Amino acid sequence: MNNSSRLFEKPWIWAFVAAIAVWLATIIFTQGQGAGDVLTAAFSFATFSVIVALGQMMVITLGPGNVDLSIPATMTLAGTVATKIMATQDSMIVVGLAAALVVGLGVGVFNYGLIRLLRIPPIIATLSSSFLFQSAAIWYNRGLRVKPPPALADFSTETVLGIPVLAVFIIALSVAVHIVLHRTLYGRAVTAIGQNMRAAALAGINVNRTRFITYVYCAVLAAVNGFFFSAFSGGAALNMGQAYLLNSIAVVVIGGTSVAGGFANVPGLWGAALFLFLVEAMLNTYGLGAGIRLVLTGLIIVGVITAAGGQKTLR
């Protein structure tokens, strides 16, 4: 079997194939106008999707029932706290980032406290906590939209040769997460727990500690996303994380991670994130109505997942 055949057997490759196909369909329709701008925009928005998906992926890999639904509220709270602390001052950027990280750490600890101490299922625990975090953001925000420091805003929107600078950093982060997942004891523990929690515990893996680290890690990445997205969008808004509730899960699933747990895939996150943005851009370019766009988006996503699943079955 040649290398190209082996490549197409990987489930995550279909997200990239679909993204390229959608991009080509878009530029054909526009006769090549704005092709580069579409890719730049795709990488810009895909970057924020990948940040939260890197955390959600690890949580989902822990096994059935594990998912973090507090990501949007965590983004909002972290972005709100950070922007108000920075108060548009460039000298306060590091302090603002530290504040966002503290928010993420607190959210992760609180979420796992509900899961572990109160025995609440992760879906219910994180959904319930999200209302608390969103309420805290509303109280702290008080209806104000504070602009980010100019240097941070410039960094979050800066591009080099059409590639967002922030995307380069997140690609590097993705490589690091991939290495952690496949080359470290922690990463292997996450995978083992997702495959069989009881067997992992009998093998000597500290299941509770691993799950705790994973939920904290997911919350911290959501907070980091809130920090940078608030800078990218001109300030923290109370609904800025709303789109990332289902988006973070869709990117993980389309990217080739098993919803049953025990298998994660980092490269596929980028293909899936680009694909989801480009589908929306293509359908908007075609001028289709909102209802038709939703139906076609759903059908296209199902087609990509089916193609990936079919290759997995053949293996």
Backbone hydrogen bonds in HBPLUS format (Angstrom, degrees):
<---DONOR---> <-ACCEPTOR-->    atom                        ^
c    i                          cat <-CA-CA->   ^        H-A-AA   ^      H-
h    n   atom  resd res      DA  || num        DHA   H-A  angle D-A-AA Bond
n    s   type  num  typ     dist DA aas  dist angle  dist       angle   num
A0006-ARG N   A0002-ASN O   3.19 MM   4  6.52 156.6  2.25 148.2 154.9     1
A0007-LEU N   A0003-ASN O   2.91 MM   4  6.12 149.2  2.00 145.5 154.4     2
A0008-PHE N   A0004-SER O   3.15 MM   4  6.41 156.2  2.21 146.3 150.7     3
A0009-GLU N   A0006-ARG O   3.17 MM   3  5.16 149.5  2.27  97.9 107.0     4
A0010-LYS N   A0007-LEU O   3.14 MM   3  5.65 158.9  2.18 111.4 117.7     5
A0013-ILE N   A0010-LYS O   3.22 MM   3  5.78 149.8  2.31 114.3 122.0     6
A0015-ALA N   A0012-TRP O   3.21 MM   3  5.72 146.4  2.33 110.2 118.3     7
A0016-PHE N   A0013-ILE O   3.11 MM   3  5.33 120.9  2.48  99.9 113.6     8
A0017-VAL N   A0013-ILE O   2.96 MM   4  6.30 158.4  2.01 150.9 157.8     9
A0018-ALA N   A0014-TRP O   2.92 MM   4  5.95 159.4  1.96 139.6 145.2    10
A0019-ALA N   A0015-ALA O   2.96 MM   4  6.10 151.9  2.04 138.4 146.5    11
A0020-ILE N   A0016-PHE O   2.94 MM   4  6.16 163.8  1.97 153.1 156.3    12
A0021-ALA N   A0017-VAL O   2.98 MM   4  6.16 159.7  2.02 147.1 153.2    13
A0022-VAL N   A0018-ALA O   2.90 MM   4  6.08 160.1  1.94 150.9 155.8    14
A0023-TRP N   A0019-ALA O   2.96 MM   4  6.15 158.3  2.01 146.6 152.9    15
A0024-LEU N   A0020-ILE O   2.91 MM   4  6.13 160.5  1.95 151.4 156.4    16
A0025-ALA N   A0021-ALA O   2.96 MM   4  6.18 154.7  2.02 145.1 152.2    17
A0026-THR N   A0022-VAL O   2.99 MM   4  6.22 145.0  2.11 143.5 152.9    18
A0027-ILE N   A0023-TRP O   3.00 MM   4  6.33 164.5  2.02 155.7 158.3    19
A0028-ILE N   A0024-LEU O   2.94 MM   4  6.02 148.4  2.04 146.3 155.0    20
A0029-PHE N   A0025-ALA O   3.22 MM   4  6.28 153.2  2.30 133.7 140.2    21
A0030-THR N   A0026-THR O   3.03 MM   4  6.34 149.4  2.13 145.1 154.0    22
A0032-GLY N   A0027-ILE O   2.62 MM   5  4.61 156.9  1.67 145.0 148.7    23
A0031-GLN N   A0028-ILE O   3.22 MM   3  4.86 156.2  2.28  95.0 101.6    24
A0033-GLN N   A0030-THR O   3.24 MM   3  5.49 167.9  2.25 111.5 114.0    25
A0038-VAL N   A0034-GLY O   2.99 MM   4  6.16 152.3  2.07 150.8 157.3    26
A0039-LEU N   A0035-ALA O   3.28 MM   4  6.59 156.2  2.34 143.2 148.8    27
A0040-THR N   A0036-GLY O   2.97 MM   4  6.27 157.9  2.02 150.4 156.8    28
A0041-ALA N   A0037-ASP O   2.94 MM   4  6.14 163.8  1.97 149.1 153.2    29
A0042-ALA N   A0038-VAL O   2.84 MM   4  6.01 152.5  1.91 144.4 153.0    30
A0043-PHE N   A0039-LEU O   2.91 MM   4  6.16 161.8  1.95 152.5 155.7    31
A0044-SER N   A0040-THR O   2.94 MM   4  6.15 151.8  2.02 144.7 153.3    32
A0045-PHE N   A0041-ALA O   3.01 MM   4  6.25 171.4  2.02 158.0 157.6    33
A0046-ALA N   A0042-ALA O   2.81 MM   4  5.77 151.7  1.89 145.4 154.9    34
A0047-THR N   A0043-PHE O   3.04 MM   4  5.93 145.2  2.16 136.5 143.4    35
A0049-SER N   A0045-PHE O   3.36 MM   4  6.71 154.1  2.44 144.0 151.1    36
A0050-VAL N   A0046-ALA O   2.86 MM   4  6.09 155.1  1.92 156.1 162.7    37
A0051-ILE N   A0047-THR O   3.08 MM   4  6.34 152.8  2.16 146.6 153.3    38
A0053-ALA N   A0049-SER O   2.96 MM   4  6.04 148.6  2.06 142.1 152.2    39
A0054-LEU N   A0050-VAL O   2.85 MM   4  5.92 145.1  1.97 152.4 157.3    40
A0055-GLY N   A0052-VAL O   3.17 MM   3  5.39 131.5  2.42  99.4 111.3    41
A0056-GLN N   A0052-VAL O   2.95 MM   4  6.24 169.4  1.96 154.1 157.3    42
A0057-MET N   A0053-ALA O   2.77 MM   4  5.64 154.6  1.84 144.2 150.6    43
A0059-VAL N   A0055-GLY O   3.23 MM   4  6.57 159.8  2.27 151.3 156.9    44
A0060-ILE N   A0056-GLN O   2.92 MM   4  6.12 169.5  1.93 158.3 160.5    45
A0061-THR N   A0057-MET O   2.94 MM   4  6.09 147.5  2.05 144.2 153.6    46
A0062-LEU N   A0059-VAL O   3.06 MM   3  5.41 148.8  2.16 106.2 115.4    47
A0063-GLY N   A0060-ILE O   3.12 MM   3  5.90 168.5  2.14 119.6 123.2    48
A0262-GLY N   A0061-THR O   2.92 MM 201  5.16 168.5  1.93 130.5 131.2    49
A0066-ASN N   A0063-GLY O   3.19 MM   3  5.91 160.2  2.23 142.3 145.5    50
A0074-THR N   A0070-SER O   2.89 MM   4  6.03 155.7  1.95 158.7 166.8    51
A0075-MET N   A0071-ILE O   2.94 MM   4  6.14 159.7  1.98 156.2 160.8    52
A0076-THR N   A0072-PRO O   3.05 MM   4  6.31 161.4  2.08 148.1 152.9    53
A0077-LEU N   A0073-ALA O   2.90 MM   4  6.08 168.0  1.91 151.7 154.9    54
A0078-ALA N   A0074-THR O   2.93 MM   4  5.96 169.7  1.94 151.2 154.7    55
A0079-GLY N   A0075-MET O   2.88 MM   4  5.90 163.3  1.91 149.0 154.6    56
A0080-THR N   A0076-THR O   2.91 MM   4  5.96 156.9  1.97 146.2 152.8    57
A0081-VAL N   A0077-LEU O   2.95 MM   4  6.08 170.7  1.96 153.4 156.0    58
A0082-ALA N   A0078-ALA O   2.95 MM   4  5.98 166.6  1.97 148.8 153.2    59
A0083-THR N   A0079-GLY O   3.02 MM   4  6.04 167.2  2.03 145.1 149.0    60
A0084-LYS N   A0080-THR O   3.14 MM   4  6.21 159.9  2.18 147.3 152.8    61
A0085-ILE N   A0081-VAL O   3.03 MM   4  6.16 155.0  2.09 147.9 155.1    62
A0086-MET N   A0082-ALA O   2.88 MM   4  6.07 159.6  1.92 152.6 158.5    63
A0087-ALA N   A0083-THR O   2.95 MM   4  6.02 147.7  2.05 139.2 147.7    64
A0089-GLN N   A0086-MET O   2.90 MM   3  5.55 165.4  1.92 125.2 129.9    65
A0092-MET N   A0089-GLN O   3.06 MM   3  5.52 161.4  2.09 113.5 119.4    66
A0093-ILE N   A0090-ASP O   3.26 MM   3  5.57 167.4  2.27 117.3 117.0    67
A0096-GLY N   A0092-MET O   2.82 MM   4  6.04 155.5  1.88 152.8 160.3    68
A0097-LEU N   A0093-ILE O   2.89 MM   4  6.18 156.4  1.95 153.3 159.2    69
A0098-ALA N   A0094-VAL O   2.95 MM   4  6.17 156.9  2.00 145.2 151.8    70
A0099-ALA N   A0095-VAL O   2.91 MM   4  6.18 150.5  2.00 145.4 153.7    71
A0100-ALA N   A0096-GLY O   2.99 MM   4  6.29 154.3  2.05 146.3 152.9    72
A0101-LEU N   A0097-LEU O   2.96 MM   4  6.25 156.4  2.01 149.4 155.7    73
A0102-VAL N   A0098-ALA O   2.97 MM   4  6.23 150.8  2.05 145.5 153.4    74
A0103-VAL N   A0099-ALA O   2.97 MM   4  6.27 153.3  2.05 146.9 154.1    75
A0104-GLY N   A0100-ALA O   2.95 MM   4  6.27 161.6  1.98 150.4 155.1    76
A0105-LEU N   A0101-LEU O   2.88 MM   4  6.11 157.7  1.93 147.1 153.4    77
A0106-GLY N   A0102-VAL O   2.89 MM   4  6.10 162.1  1.92 149.3 154.0    78
A0107-VAL N   A0103-VAL O   2.89 MM   4  6.12 158.9  1.93 153.9 159.8    79
A0108-GLY N   A0104-GLY O   2.97 MM   4  6.15 164.6  2.00 151.4 155.2    80
A0109-VAL N   A0105-LEU O   3.03 MM   4  6.25 164.1  2.06 152.2 156.2    81
A0110-PHE N   A0106-GLY O   2.94 MM   4  6.07 161.5  1.98 147.5 153.1    82
A0111-ASN N   A0107-VAL O   2.83 MM   4  6.01 165.5  1.85 154.5 158.6    83
A0112-TYR N   A0108-GLY O   3.03 MM   4  6.22 169.6  2.04 150.6 153.3    84
A0113-GLY N   A0109-VAL O   2.89 MM   4  5.98 139.5  2.05 139.9 151.9    85
A0114-LEU N   A0110-PHE O   3.08 MM   4  6.42 151.1  2.16 150.3 156.0    86
A0115-ILE N   A0111-ASN O   3.11 MM   4  6.45 154.9  2.18 144.7 151.9    87
A0116-ARG N   A0112-TYR O   2.75 MM   4  5.78 168.6  1.76 151.3 154.5    88
A0117-LEU N   A0113-GLY O   2.87 MM   4  5.38 144.3  2.00 133.7 144.5    89
A0120-ILE N   A0114-LEU O   3.29 MM   6  5.96 167.3  2.30 142.3 142.2    90
A0124-ILE N   A0121-PRO O   3.04 MM   3  5.47 114.1  2.49 111.8 126.3    91
A0125-ALA N   A0121-PRO O   2.84 MM   4  5.97 168.5  1.85 163.3 167.0    92
A0126-THR N   A0122-PRO O   2.91 MM   4  5.91 175.4  1.92 152.8 154.2    93
A0127-LEU N   A0123-ILE O   3.09 MM   4  6.04 147.7  2.20 136.3 145.7    94
A0128-SER N   A0124-ILE O   2.89 MM   4  5.95 160.5  1.93 148.4 153.7    95
A0129-SER N   A0125-ALA O   2.94 MM   4  6.14 163.0  1.97 148.4 153.5    96
A0130-SER N   A0126-THR O   3.05 MM   4  6.01 139.6  2.22 131.7 141.5    97
A0131-PHE N   A0128-SER O   3.21 MM   3  5.66 135.8  2.41 106.7 116.4    98
A0132-LEU N   A0129-SER O   3.01 MM   3  5.11 119.3  2.39  98.0 113.2    99
A0133-PHE N   A0129-SER O   2.96 MM   4  6.32 161.3  2.00 158.1 163.0   100
A0134-GLN N   A0130-SER O   2.88 MM   4  5.96 158.5  1.92 146.5 152.7   101
A0135-SER N   A0131-PHE O   3.00 MM   4  6.03 154.0  2.06 137.9 145.2   102
A0136-ALA N   A0132-LEU O   2.94 MM   4  6.17 151.7  2.02 143.8 151.8   103
A0137-ALA N   A0133-PHE O   2.95 MM   4  6.21 149.5  2.05 142.9 151.0   104
A0138-ILE N   A0134-GLN O   2.96 MM   4  6.24 154.6  2.02 146.5 153.3   105
A0139-TRP N   A0135-SER O   2.92 MM   4  6.16 161.6  1.95 150.3 155.1   106
A0140-TYR N   A0136-ALA O   2.91 MM   4  6.05 160.7  1.95 146.7 152.2   107
A0141-ASN N   A0137-ALA O   2.75 MM   4  5.74 151.8  1.83 146.0 154.3   108
A0142-ARG N   A0138-ILE O   3.02 MM   4  5.99 164.3  2.04 147.6 151.1   109
A0144-LEU N   A0141-ASN O   3.14 MM   3  5.67 167.7  2.16 118.1 122.0   110
A0152-LEU N   A0149-PRO O   3.11 MM   3  5.40 119.4  2.49 106.3 120.6   111
A0153-ALA N   A0149-PRO O   2.97 MM   4  6.22 161.0  2.01 159.7 166.0   112
A0154-ASP N   A0150-PRO O   2.87 MM   4  6.05 156.7  1.93 149.9 156.2   113
A0155-PHE N   A0151-ALA O   3.00 MM   4  6.18 156.4  2.06 141.4 147.8   114
A0156-SER N   A0152-LEU O   3.00 MM   4  6.18 159.6  2.04 149.8 154.5   115
A0157-THR N   A0154-ASP O   3.30 MM   3  5.36 141.6  2.46  97.7 108.1   116
A0158-GLU N   A0154-ASP O   2.87 MM   4  5.71 115.1  2.30 143.6 159.1   117
A0165-VAL N   A0158-GLU O   2.89 MM   7  5.77 165.9  1.91 143.4 146.1   118
A0160-VAL N   A0163-ILE O   2.83 MM   3  5.21 162.0  1.86 139.7 141.1   119
A0163-ILE N   A0160-VAL O   3.05 MM   3  5.21 164.7  2.07 109.7 114.0   120
A0167-ALA N   A0164-PRO O   3.11 MM   3  5.19 123.4  2.44  95.7 109.8   121
A0168-VAL N   A0165-VAL O   3.07 MM   3  5.29 125.4  2.38 100.4 113.8   122
A0169-PHE N   A0165-VAL O   3.35 MM   4  6.82 154.8  2.42 149.5 155.1   123
A0170-ILE N   A0166-LEU O   3.02 MM   4  6.34 153.7  2.09 149.0 156.7   124
A0171-ILE N   A0167-ALA O   2.83 MM   4  6.03 143.9  1.96 146.2 156.0   125
A0172-ALA N   A0168-VAL O   3.10 MM   4  6.38 154.7  2.17 143.6 149.9   126
A0173-LEU N   A0169-PHE O   2.93 MM   4  6.27 148.7  2.03 139.9 149.3   127
A0174-SER N   A0170-ILE O   2.81 MM   4  6.01 148.9  1.91 140.1 148.5   128
A0175-VAL N   A0171-ILE O   3.00 MM   4  6.33 152.2  2.08 147.5 154.1   129
A0176-ALA N   A0172-ALA O   3.05 MM   4  6.37 155.4  2.12 144.8 151.5   130
A0177-VAL N   A0173-LEU O   2.88 MM   4  6.19 156.8  1.93 151.5 157.7   131
A0178-HIS N   A0174-SER O   2.91 MM   4  6.11 155.5  1.97 147.0 153.9   132
A0179-ILE N   A0175-VAL O   3.01 MM   4  6.30 154.7  2.08 147.4 153.6   133
A0180-VAL N   A0176-ALA O   2.91 MM   4  6.19 160.8  1.95 150.1 155.7   134
A0181-LEU N   A0177-VAL O   2.82 MM   4  5.99 156.7  1.87 149.8 156.2   135
A0182-HIS N   A0178-HIS O   3.11 MM   4  6.28 152.3  2.19 145.4 151.4   136
A0183-ARG N   A0179-ILE O   2.68 MM   4  5.35 144.2  1.81 152.2 159.6   137
A0188-ARG N   A0184-THR O   3.09 MM   4  6.31 163.3  2.12 150.5 155.1   138
A0189-ALA N   A0185-LEU O   2.87 MM   4  5.97 141.9  2.01 140.8 151.8   139
A0189-ALA N   A0186-TYR O   3.07 MM   3  4.99 119.7  2.44  92.7 108.4   140
A0190-VAL N   A0186-TYR O   2.97 MM   4  6.32 153.2  2.04 153.6 160.1   141
A0191-THR N   A0187-GLY O   3.17 MM   4  6.46 163.4  2.20 147.7 151.4   142
A0192-ALA N   A0188-ARG O   2.90 MM   4  6.06 158.8  1.95 144.3 150.6   143
A0193-ILE N   A0189-ALA O   2.90 MM   4  6.05 161.0  1.94 151.4 155.8   144
A0194-GLY N   A0190-VAL O   3.09 MM   4  6.30 155.4  2.15 146.0 152.6   145
A0195-GLN N   A0191-THR O   3.04 MM   4  6.31 140.6  2.20 143.8 154.5   146
A0196-ASN N   A0192-ALA O   2.98 MM   4  6.22 162.8  2.01 154.5 158.5   147
A0200-ALA N   A0196-ASN O   2.94 MM   4  6.14 153.7  2.01 150.3 158.4   148
A0201-ALA N   A0197-MET O   2.96 MM   4  6.24 156.3  2.02 149.9 155.6   149
A0202-LEU N   A0198-ARG O   2.98 MM   4  6.25 158.1  2.03 149.6 155.6   150
A0203-ALA N   A0199-ALA O   2.95 MM   4  6.11 131.6  2.19 137.7 150.7   151
A0203-ALA N   A0200-ALA O   3.15 MM   3  5.01 129.2  2.42  90.5 104.3   152
A0205-ILE N   A0200-ALA O   3.07 MM   5  5.55 157.9  2.12 157.7 151.1   153
A0204-GLY N   A0201-ALA O   3.07 MM   3  5.30 160.2  2.11 106.9 112.0   154
A0207-VAL N   A0205-ILE O   3.01 MM   2  5.66 113.0  2.47 112.5  95.5   155
A0210-THR N   A0206-ASN O   3.06 MM   4  6.24 163.3  2.09 153.8 158.9   156
A0211-ARG N   A0207-VAL O   2.93 MM   4  6.13 164.4  1.96 155.5 159.6   157
A0212-PHE N   A0208-ASN O   2.91 MM   4  6.02 156.1  1.97 144.5 151.8   158
A0213-ILE N   A0209-ARG O   2.95 MM   4  6.17 167.5  1.96 154.0 156.3   159
A0214-THR N   A0210-THR O   3.04 MM   4  6.20 155.2  2.10 144.5 151.6   160
A0215-TYR N   A0211-ARG O   3.00 MM   4  6.26 162.3  2.03 155.0 157.9   161
A0216-VAL N   A0212-PHE O   3.05 MM   4  6.24 158.9  2.09 152.5 158.7   162
A0217-TYR N   A0213-ILE O   2.83 MM   4  5.94 159.2  1.87 148.0 154.6   163
A0218-CYS N   A0214-THR O   2.94 MM   4  6.14 155.7  2.00 146.2 152.4   164
A0219-ALA N   A0215-TYR O   3.09 MM   4  6.25 159.4  2.14 141.5 146.6   165
A0220-VAL N   A0216-VAL O   2.90 MM   4  6.12 155.9  1.96 152.7 159.5   166
A0221-LEU N   A0217-TYR O   3.08 MM   4  6.32 158.3  2.13 147.4 152.4   167
A0222-ALA N   A0218-CYS O   3.06 MM   4  6.31 151.7  2.14 143.8 151.9   168
A0223-ALA N   A0219-ALA O   2.94 MM   4  6.21 150.5  2.03 144.5 152.4   169
A0224-VAL N   A0220-VAL O   2.91 MM   4  6.21 153.6  1.98 147.1 154.6   170
A0225-ASN N   A0221-LEU O   2.89 MM   4  6.11 154.1  1.95 145.7 152.8   171
A0226-GLY N   A0222-ALA O   2.94 MM   4  6.23 151.3  2.02 143.1 150.9   172
A0227-PHE N   A0223-ALA O   2.95 MM   4  6.23 149.1  2.04 145.5 153.9   173
A0228-PHE N   A0224-VAL O   3.07 MM   4  6.39 165.3  2.09 155.3 156.7   174
A0229-PHE N   A0225-ASN O   2.77 MM   4  5.78 159.3  1.82 151.3 158.5   175
A0230-SER N   A0226-GLY O   3.07 MM   4  5.90 153.7  2.14 136.3 142.5   176
A0231-ALA N   A0228-PHE O   3.15 MM   3  5.08 122.0  2.50  91.5 106.0   177
A0232-PHE N   A0228-PHE O   2.86 MM   4  6.14 154.3  1.93 147.9 155.7   178
A0233-SER N   A0229-PHE O   2.88 MM   4  5.98 155.1  1.94 149.9 155.1   179
A0235-GLY N   A0230-SER O   2.59 MM   5  4.59 137.7  1.76 155.2 159.5   180
A0240-MET N   A0237-ALA O   3.21 MM   3  5.21 168.7  2.22 112.8 113.2   181
A0242-GLN N   A0239-ASN O   3.23 MM   3  5.40 159.4  2.27 108.2 114.4   182
A0244-TYR N   A0241-GLY O   2.98 MM   3  5.49 149.9  2.07 115.8 125.1   183
A0245-LEU N   A0242-GLN O   3.40 MM   3  5.98 172.2  2.40 118.0 118.7   184
A0248-SER N   A0244-TYR O   3.24 MM   4  5.40 157.4  2.29 113.0 118.0   185
A0250-ALA N   A0246-LEU O   2.80 MM   4  6.01 166.7  1.82 159.5 163.8   186
A0251-VAL N   A0247-ASN O   2.91 MM   4  5.99 166.2  1.93 154.4 157.2   187
A0253-VAL N   A0249-ILE O   2.97 MM   4  6.25 165.4  1.99 156.6 160.1   188
A0254-ILE N   A0250-ALA O   2.84 MM   4  5.90 171.4  1.85 157.9 160.0   189
A0255-GLY N   A0251-VAL O   2.92 MM   4  5.71 139.9  2.09 132.0 143.3   190
A0257-THR N   A0252-VAL O   3.20 MM   5  5.73 158.1  2.25 166.0 159.5   191
A0256-GLY N   A0253-VAL O   3.11 MM   3  5.55 166.4  2.13 113.0 116.8   192
A0258-SER N   A0263-PHE O   3.07 MM   5  5.48 151.8  2.16 139.2 147.9   193
A0261-GLY N   A0258-SER O   3.11 MM   3  5.36 162.4  2.14 107.0 112.0   194
A0269-LEU N   A0266-VAL O   2.99 MM   3  5.55 152.2  2.06 118.8 126.7   195
A0270-TRP N   A0267-PRO O   3.20 MM   3  5.92 135.6  2.41 117.5 125.3   196
A0272-ALA N   A0268-GLY O   2.90 MM   4  6.03 162.3  1.93 152.8 157.5   197
A0273-ALA N   A0269-LEU O   2.90 MM   4  6.01 159.9  1.94 145.4 151.3   198
A0274-LEU N   A0270-TRP O   2.98 MM   4  6.08 167.6  1.99 151.1 154.5   199
A0275-PHE N   A0271-GLY O   2.93 MM   4  5.96 156.3  1.99 141.4 149.0   200
A0276-LEU N   A0272-ALA O   2.95 MM   4  6.14 164.1  1.97 153.0 155.6   201
A0277-PHE N   A0273-ALA O   3.26 MM   4  6.47 162.8  2.29 146.3 150.4   202
A0278-LEU N   A0274-LEU O   2.91 MM   4  6.06 167.1  1.93 155.5 159.7   203
A0279-VAL N   A0275-PHE O   2.90 MM   4  6.04 151.8  1.98 152.5 159.4   204
A0280-GLU N   A0276-LEU O   3.34 MM   4  6.51 165.1  2.37 141.4 144.7   205
A0281-ALA N   A0277-PHE O   2.92 MM   4  6.20 158.3  1.97 150.5 157.4   206
A0282-MET N   A0278-LEU O   2.80 MM   4  5.91 157.2  1.86 145.1 151.2   207
A0283-LEU N   A0279-VAL O   3.00 MM   4  6.22 168.8  2.01 155.1 157.3   208
A0284-ASN N   A0280-GLU O   2.98 MM   4  6.11 150.9  2.07 144.6 152.9   209
A0285-THR N   A0281-ALA O   2.91 MM   4  6.08 150.3  2.00 143.2 151.7   210
A0286-TYR N   A0282-MET O   2.99 MM   4  6.33 145.6  2.11 145.9 155.3   211
A0288-LEU N   A0283-LEU O   3.45 MM   5  6.13 168.6  2.47 169.8 167.5   212
A0287-GLY N   A0284-ASN O   3.00 MM   3  5.08 148.7  2.10  99.7 109.7   213
A0293-ARG N   A0289-GLY O   2.92 MM   4  6.12 157.1  1.98 154.0 161.4   214
A0294-LEU N   A0290-ALA O   3.04 MM   4  6.28 156.8  2.10 149.2 154.3   215
A0295-VAL N   A0291-GLY O   3.10 MM   4  6.38 161.5  2.14 149.9 154.6   216
A0296-LEU N   A0292-ILE O   2.91 MM   4  6.07 173.0  1.91 157.0 159.0   217
A0297-THR N   A0293-ARG O   2.85 MM   4  5.89 156.5  1.90 146.2 153.5   218
A0298-GLY N   A0294-LEU O   2.99 MM   4  6.16 160.7  2.03 145.4 150.3   219
A0299-LEU N   A0295-VAL O   2.97 MM   4  6.27 160.0  2.01 151.4 156.9   220
A0300-ILE N   A0296-LEU O   2.88 MM   4  6.04 160.6  1.92 151.8 156.8   221
A0301-ILE N   A0297-THR O   2.97 MM   4  6.15 162.5  2.00 150.8 155.5   222
A0302-VAL N   A0298-GLY O   2.96 MM   4  6.15 162.1  1.99 149.8 154.8   223
A0303-GLY N   A0299-LEU O   2.94 MM   4  6.14 152.3  2.02 143.3 151.2   224
A0304-VAL N   A0300-ILE O   3.01 MM   4  6.34 154.2  2.08 149.9 155.9   225
A0305-ILE N   A0301-ILE O   2.97 MM   4  6.23 168.2  1.99 157.0 159.8   226
A0306-THR N   A0302-VAL O   2.85 MM   4  5.96 154.1  1.92 146.7 154.5   227
A0307-ALA N   A0303-GLY O   2.95 MM   4  6.13 156.5  2.00 144.4 150.6   228
A0308-ALA N   A0304-VAL O   2.99 MM   4  6.23 162.4  2.02 150.7 155.3   229
A0309-GLY N   A0305-ILE O   2.81 MM   4  5.94 158.0  1.86 145.9 152.9   230
A0310-GLY N   A0306-THR O   2.77 MM   4  5.90 148.6  1.87 146.2 154.7   231
A0311-GLN N   A0307-ALA O   3.19 MM   4  6.44 153.2  2.26 143.5 149.3   232
A0312-LYS N   A0308-ALA O   3.08 MM   4  6.37 151.3  2.16 143.4 151.7   233
A0313-THR N   A0309-GLY O   2.93 MM   4  6.17 151.6  2.01 145.4 152.8   234
A0314-LEU N   A0310-GLY O   3.05 MM   4  6.30 153.1  2.12 143.6 150.5   235
A0315-ARG N   A0311-GLN O   3.13 MM   4  6.42 147.6  2.24 142.5 150.3   236
